[in-house]
């Protein structure tokens, strides 16, 4: 599940992000009073897989997701979730998961990039294809299957992430993000309580609102959401009511706080994430950079 984003550096305000990152999955559950606590990510192989993923335990995440896929072979969320473990493993190897990189777009694009791991790339592509095949089969059986539309939103969002942050194909990323938003809206039209689906629409509005005015106008004419206030509202809704993606929505809100100069509130969110997921050192490193 950009879906992924930036934490500002200490002094000058960071450059506004230009990439579209909007994947279906990531970081982590907050346990501070800034947000209502969500249902714990434990108790099922799917929950356990996300918990491992958010602790950057990719091997453990794959094992849990495989267990879910074995017991639920027709559920497209299993392979979609496993695809998340592949893409975030690659992000970690490339340094994309170091939140501070996203604070300064120039630093992100000028960094030395390791080679892409072909095994991870193929694993990601295979799981995306598997999830989309299962989702489309589910929609053939039941055109009102909200879970199938949600999974298509998740896979489209992750493909937007890969295109933007790994392949650097901004147009391809925009097209995938459009699909993610479309599928998310279809899922919510069927099941308005599928709160995780709000993330795709929220990120579309939030990230595209940061574009220059002429670009926002053009994107709006093309049907894209470019309303920052609406984006923040949907991110808050996901953070408070969502489940698998609630942690990522909280991370996005922390990023927004830091980018808007509200350092302490952004730092408080990161502290909560760090306490909940002590094996993930990303938050600890960023917290140390903040005064």
ABEGO torsion letter per residue (X at the ends): XXABBBBBBABBBBBBBABBBABABEBBBBABAABBBBBBBBGBAAAAAAAAAAAGBAAAAAAAAAAAAAABAABAAAAAAAAAAAAAAAAAAAGAABAAAAABAAAAAABBBBBBBAAAAAAAAAAAAAAAAAAAAAAAABAABAAAAAAAAAAAAAAAAAAAAAAGBAAAAAAAAAAAAAAAAAAAAABAABAAAAAAAAAAAAAAAABBAAAAAAAAAAGBBABAAAAAAAAAAAAAABBAAAAAAAAAAAAAAAAAGBAAAAAAAAAAAAAABAABAAAAAAAAABX
